[in-house]
Amino acid sequence: MKSWTTDELESYLEERYVSLREIAERTGLAVERLEDLIATGCMPGASYERRRREELWAHINGDADTVSLKTVSRYFAADVITWVLSIAPRLERNSPRQLAPVLKEELRAGFLDGLVRHGGGAIAYGGFMAEDGAVDQQGFDIHFETYVWTNWRAGTWGICVHDSWDIRNVARKTVAVERLKRLTRDGTRTSYSPAEASEVRHAMTEYDAIVPPFAPHDRHEASRARLVDALADAVSYVPAASQPAGQHRPMLQT
């Protein structure tokens, strides 16, 4: 694994992510207002945080008396701006606490729609979808609450999904990952027939269409490394995200 410099990591973050102040400038909402949106679940949190370790050293003890981590800066997915602009008119009529549960239900419905749209039933996604379109609602609700919603609030989807402001794109990504896991035995299979290799290449293309390259320091642990990079040669596939990280910031819808 390559050792990435601090400058390379900073470049990746600065080109792909925005600060809360930038979001405020682009949306016209005060930073304090945005903080309230995050706290209530109306807006995703920061995808990355830079933290500084601080110690209070007492020579008499030969050890640090106090150790703490202080958040220095936060990096939000650039498309969070699109999300905030989309809900801004509704904030004129509702408080964040009033709007939060409504948005959550809309995200729940949108995620399910995305699963159906992108073929979740064909792979029995999550064990709660069937090929005929039937959905075990209890299983879906558990998956949404513990996985989709938790990671949406944490800003995780801003790391691994293009245009993550649209929850249907999150569904598209998770289906793409599950499909590749099934076809490759979770990245452990290395031998394929021509027909099987073609199917895997098609699945990798779908994955590449929705998943960014990941930050240089965490790509080696991401699904991309395990399900695409490691198996690309075995199926004669050239990953779309094989170029070095650090591309231009994506255009935003306004």
LUMDRENPA-692139 format. One record per residue (C-alpha): residue in three letters; z, y, x. Coordinates in steps of 0.1 Angstrom, whole numbers. Layout:
# residues N
+------+-------+-------+-------+
: resn :     Z :     Y :     X :
+------+-------+-------+-------+
:  ala :     Z :     Y :     X :
...
+------+-------+-------+-------+
END
This chain:
# residues 254
+------+-------+-------+-------+
: resn :     Z :     Y :     X :
+------+-------+-------+-------+
:  met :     0 :     0 :     0 :
:  lys :    -9 :    34 :    13 :
:  ser :    19 :    59 :    20 :
:  trp :    11 :    90 :     0 :
:  thr :    21 :   124 :    14 :
:  thr :    42 :   149 :    -6 :
:  asp :    11 :   172 :    -7 :
:  glu :   -10 :   145 :   -23 :
:  leu :    15 :   137 :   -49 :
:  glu :    20 :   174 :   -57 :
:  ser :   -18 :   178 :   -60 :
:  tyr :   -20 :   150 :   -84 :
:  leu :     7 :   164 :  -106 :
:  glu :    -5 :   200 :  -105 :
:  glu :   -41 :   190 :  -114 :
:  arg :   -32 :   167 :  -143 :
:  tyr :     1 :   181 :  -157 :
:  val :    15 :   214 :  -169 :
:  ser :    49 :   231 :  -169 :
:  leu :    68 :   240 :  -200 :
:  arg :    61 :   276 :  -193 :
:  glu :    23 :   269 :  -192 :
:  ile :    26 :   252 :  -226 :
:  ala :    45 :   282 :  -239 :
:  glu :    17 :   306 :  -226 :
:  arg :   -11 :   285 :  -242 :
:  thr :     6 :   280 :  -276 :
:  gly :    25 :   313 :  -281 :
:  leu :    58 :   294 :  -286 :
:  ala :    88 :   304 :  -266 :
:  val :   102 :   280 :  -240 :
:  glu :   134 :   278 :  -260 :
:  arg :   114 :   268 :  -291 :
:  leu :    96 :   241 :  -272 :
:  glu :   129 :   227 :  -259 :
:  asp :   140 :   224 :  -295 :
:  leu :   108 :   205 :  -303 :
:  ile :   115 :   181 :  -275 :
:  ala :   151 :   176 :  -286 :
:  thr :   142 :   168 :  -322 :
:  gly :   113 :   146 :  -314 :
:  cys :    85 :   169 :  -325 :
:  met :    70 :   170 :  -290 :
:  pro :    68 :   145 :  -262 :
:  gly :    91 :   150 :  -232 :
:  ala :    81 :   155 :  -196 :
:  ser :    60 :   126 :  -181 :
:  tyr :    74 :   134 :  -146 :
:  glu :   105 :   152 :  -133 :
:  arg :   111 :   163 :   -98 :
:  arg :   148 :   159 :   -89 :
:  arg :   168 :   171 :   -59 :
:  arg :   198 :   152 :   -46 :
:  glu :   227 :   174 :   -39 :
:  glu :   259 :   165 :   -21 :
:  leu :   292 :   182 :   -14 :
:  trp :   302 :   169 :    20 :
:  ala :   339 :   169 :    31 :
:  his :   342 :   162 :    68 :
:  ile :   379 :   153 :    63 :
:  asn :   367 :   122 :    43 :
:  gly :   336 :   114 :    63 :
:  asp :   317 :   110 :    31 :
:  ala :   302 :   129 :     2 :
:  asp :   328 :   139 :   -24 :
:  thr :   302 :   148 :   -50 :
:  val :   267 :   135 :   -54 :
:  ser :   244 :   147 :   -81 :
:  leu :   207 :   148 :   -91 :
:  lys :   194 :   182 :  -102 :
:  thr :   161 :   185 :  -121 :
:  val :   140 :   210 :  -103 :
:  ser :   107 :   209 :  -122 :
:  arg :    91 :   190 :  -151 :
:  tyr :    55 :   180 :  -156 :
:  phe :    41 :   175 :  -191 :
:  ala :     8 :   158 :  -200 :
:  ala :   -18 :   186 :  -203 :
:  asp :   -28 :   174 :  -237 :
:  val :     6 :   181 :  -250 :
:  ile :    -8 :   216 :  -255 :
:  thr :   -33 :   202 :  -280 :
:  trp :    -4 :   184 :  -298 :
:  val :    17 :   216 :  -301 :
:  leu :   -12 :   237 :  -313 :
:  ser :   -18 :   210 :  -340 :
:  ile :    17 :   212 :  -354 :
:  ala :    23 :   250 :  -349 :
:  pro :    11 :   261 :  -384 :
:  arg :    36 :   236 :  -399 :
:  leu :    64 :   251 :  -379 :
:  glu :    60 :   283 :  -397 :
:  arg :    71 :   266 :  -429 :
:  asn :    96 :   240 :  -415 :
:  ser :   123 :   238 :  -389 :
:  pro :   118 :   213 :  -361 :
:  arg :   145 :   191 :  -377 :
:  gln :   127 :   191 :  -410 :
:  leu :    94 :   184 :  -395 :
:  ala :   105 :   157 :  -370 :
:  pro :   108 :   128 :  -395 :
:  val :    75 :   137 :  -412 :
:  leu :    57 :   137 :  -378 :
:  lys :    73 :   103 :  -369 :
:  glu :    60 :    87 :  -401 :
:  glu :    25 :   102 :  -394 :
:  leu :    26 :    88 :  -359 :
:  arg :    37 :    54 :  -373 :
:  ala :     7 :    53 :  -397 :
:  gly :   -17 :    66 :  -370 :
:  phe :    -6 :    39 :  -345 :
:  leu :   -12 :    12 :  -371 :
:  asp :   -46 :    26 :  -380 :
:  gly :   -54 :    27 :  -343 :
:  leu :   -45 :   -10 :  -339 :
:  val :   -67 :   -20 :  -368 :
:  arg :   -95 :     3 :  -355 :
:  his :   -95 :   -11 :  -320 :
:  gly :   -93 :   -48 :  -328 :
:  gly :   -56 :   -56 :  -326 :
:  gly :   -60 :   -82 :  -353 :
:  ala :   -85 :  -102 :  -332 :
:  ile :   -59 :  -107 :  -305 :
:  ala :   -30 :  -112 :  -328 :
:  tyr :   -15 :   -80 :  -313 :
:  gly :    23 :   -81 :  -309 :
:  gly :    25 :  -113 :  -329 :
:  phe :    27 :   -92 :  -361 :
:  met :   -11 :   -88 :  -367 :
:  ala :   -34 :  -114 :  -380 :
:  glu :   -72 :  -117 :  -377 :
:  asp :   -76 :  -112 :  -415 :
:  gly :   -59 :   -79 :  -413 :
:  ala :   -25 :   -89 :  -425 :
:  val :     5 :   -72 :  -408 :
:  asp :    41 :   -83 :  -406 :
:  gln :    57 :   -50 :  -414 :
:  gln :    90 :   -58 :  -400 :
:  gly :    75 :   -69 :  -367 :
:  phe :    54 :   -37 :  -366 :
:  asp :    83 :   -15 :  -373 :
:  ile :   103 :   -30 :  -345 :
:  his :    74 :   -26 :  -321 :
:  phe :    68 :    10 :  -331 :
:  glu :   105 :    20 :  -329 :
:  thr :   115 :     3 :  -297 :
:  tyr :    82 :     6 :  -277 :
:  val :    58 :    32 :  -291 :
:  trp :    81 :    58 :  -304 :
:  thr :   106 :    56 :  -275 :
:  asn :    78 :    60 :  -249 :
:  trp :    62 :    88 :  -270 :
:  arg :    94 :   108 :  -269 :
:  ala :    99 :   101 :  -232 :
:  gly :    64 :   113 :  -223 :
:  thr :    53 :    79 :  -209 :
:  trp :    20 :    79 :  -228 :
:  gly :    10 :   111 :  -210 :
:  ile :     9 :    90 :  -178 :
:  cys :   -12 :    61 :  -189 :
:  val :   -34 :    72 :  -219 :
:  his :   -63 :    97 :  -220 :
:  asp :   -57 :   123 :  -248 :
:  ser :   -23 :   108 :  -255 :
:  trp :   -16 :   135 :  -281 :
:  asp :   -36 :   113 :  -306 :
:  ile :   -14 :    82 :  -312 :
:  arg :   -46 :    62 :  -321 :
:  asn :   -55 :    65 :  -284 :
:  val :   -21 :    50 :  -275 :
:  ala :   -30 :    21 :  -298 :
:  arg :   -64 :    17 :  -281 :
:  lys :   -47 :    15 :  -247 :
:  thr :   -21 :   -10 :  -257 :
:  val :   -48 :   -32 :  -273 :
:  ala :   -69 :   -30 :  -242 :
:  val :   -40 :   -41 :  -220 :
:  glu :   -31 :   -70 :  -243 :
:  arg :   -67 :   -81 :  -244 :
:  leu :   -69 :   -81 :  -206 :
:  lys :   -36 :  -100 :  -203 :
:  arg :   -49 :  -127 :  -226 :
:  leu :   -83 :  -130 :  -208 :
:  thr :   -68 :  -131 :  -173 :
:  arg :   -35 :  -149 :  -180 :
:  asp :   -17 :  -116 :  -172 :
:  gly :   -36 :  -111 :  -140 :
:  thr :   -31 :  -145 :  -125 :
:  arg :   -65 :  -161 :  -133 :
:  thr :   -91 :  -157 :  -105 :
:  ser :  -119 :  -181 :  -115 :
:  tyr :  -143 :  -174 :  -144 :
:  ser :  -175 :  -187 :  -158 :
:  pro :  -204 :  -162 :  -161 :
:  ala :  -197 :  -158 :  -199 :
:  glu :  -160 :  -154 :  -193 :
:  ala :  -166 :  -129 :  -165 :
:  ser :  -188 :  -109 :  -188 :
:  glu :  -161 :  -108 :  -214 :
:  val :  -135 :   -97 :  -189 :
:  arg :  -159 :   -69 :  -176 :
:  his :  -163 :   -57 :  -211 :
:  ala :  -125 :   -56 :  -216 :
:  met :  -121 :   -38 :  -182 :
:  thr :  -147 :   -12 :  -193 :
:  glu :  -127 :    -6 :  -225 :
:  tyr :   -95 :    -3 :  -204 :
:  asp :  -112 :    22 :  -181 :
:  ala :  -123 :    43 :  -210 :
:  ile :   -88 :    50 :  -222 :
:  val :   -65 :    46 :  -191 :
:  pro :   -62 :    72 :  -163 :
:  pro :   -59 :    61 :  -127 :
:  phe :   -21 :    66 :  -126 :
:  ala :    -3 :    87 :  -100 :
:  pro :    -9 :    75 :   -64 :
:  his :    27 :    64 :   -59 :
:  asp :    31 :    43 :   -90 :
:  arg :    -5 :    28 :   -95 :
:  his :     4 :    -3 :   -75 :
:  glu :    30 :   -12 :  -102 :
:  ala :     8 :    -3 :  -132 :
:  ser :   -13 :   -25 :  -154 :
:  arg :   -44 :   -11 :  -137 :
:  ala :   -34 :   -27 :  -103 :
:  arg :   -26 :   -61 :  -119 :
:  leu :   -53 :   -64 :  -145 :
:  val :   -82 :   -45 :  -131 :
:  asp :   -80 :   -37 :   -94 :
:  ala :   -68 :   -71 :   -83 :
:  leu :   -94 :   -90 :  -104 :
:  ala :  -124 :   -67 :  -102 :
:  asp :  -141 :   -87 :   -74 :
:  ala :  -136 :  -120 :   -92 :
:  val :  -157 :  -107 :  -121 :
:  ser :  -180 :   -84 :  -102 :
:  tyr :  -166 :   -52 :  -118 :
:  val :  -165 :   -17 :  -103 :
:  pro :  -135 :     1 :  -118 :
:  ala :  -142 :    36 :  -131 :
:  ala :  -109 :    48 :  -117 :
:  ser :  -114 :    33 :   -82 :
:  gln :  -119 :    67 :   -67 :
:  pro :   -89 :    85 :   -52 :
:  ala :   -64 :   101 :   -76 :
:  gly :   -65 :   139 :   -79 :
:  gln :   -93 :   147 :  -103 :
:  his :   -97 :   180 :  -121 :
:  arg :   -75 :   187 :  -150 :
:  pro :   -91 :   175 :  -183 :
:  met :  -105 :   201 :  -207 :
:  leu :   -81 :   207 :  -236 :
:  gln :   -89 :   211 :  -273 :
:  thr :   -77 :   244 :  -287 :
+------+-------+-------+-------+
END
